[in-house]
């Protein structure tokens, strides 16, 4: 799917829920064909496992835990009549 997205003009692709070694292999193959496209690794990555995902072919590593599992505050501007 990342190859199809890049061929269609995507600037960024996300490789989500990969094991570190598979991510590195797939990112390398992808970057050989699309060096201008940003590759983001995501999915189950923690501060402890993050170093396992470091690769010269991965541009961004994201950690969803930073935005999940917290209470939300409703800041809407709904007017009750």
C-alpha positions, 0 to 999 in steps of 0.5 A, spaced: 500 500 500 505 504 501 508 503 494 501 505 491 500 511 495 507 513 493 506 512 486 499 516 487 503 522 489 503 521 497 509 525 500 508 521 507 507 514 508 506 510 515 508 503 516 504 501 522 504 495 527 511 492 524 516 488 528 522 492 528 526 488 523 521 487 518 520 495 518 527 496 517 527 491 511 521 494 508 523 501 509 529 500 505 526 497 499 521 503 499 526 508 500 530 505 494 524 506 490 522 513 493 527 516 496 523 523 496 517 520 500 517 521 508 517 514 512 513 514 518 514 508 523 508 507 528 504 502 532 506 499 539 512 503 539 514 505 546 520 509 549 523 502 551 522 499 544 524 506 540 531 504 539 529 498 535 526 502 530 531 507 528 534 506 521 537 511 516 530 509 512 525 511 517 524 519 517 519 519 523 517 515 529 511 516 532 508 514 539 500 514 539 501 513 547 502 520 547 495 522 545 491 516 547 488 514 554 487 521 557 480 524 559 478 530 554 475 537 555 469 539 551 471 546 548 465 547 544 462 553 543 455 550 543 449 555 545 444 552 549 437 556 549 
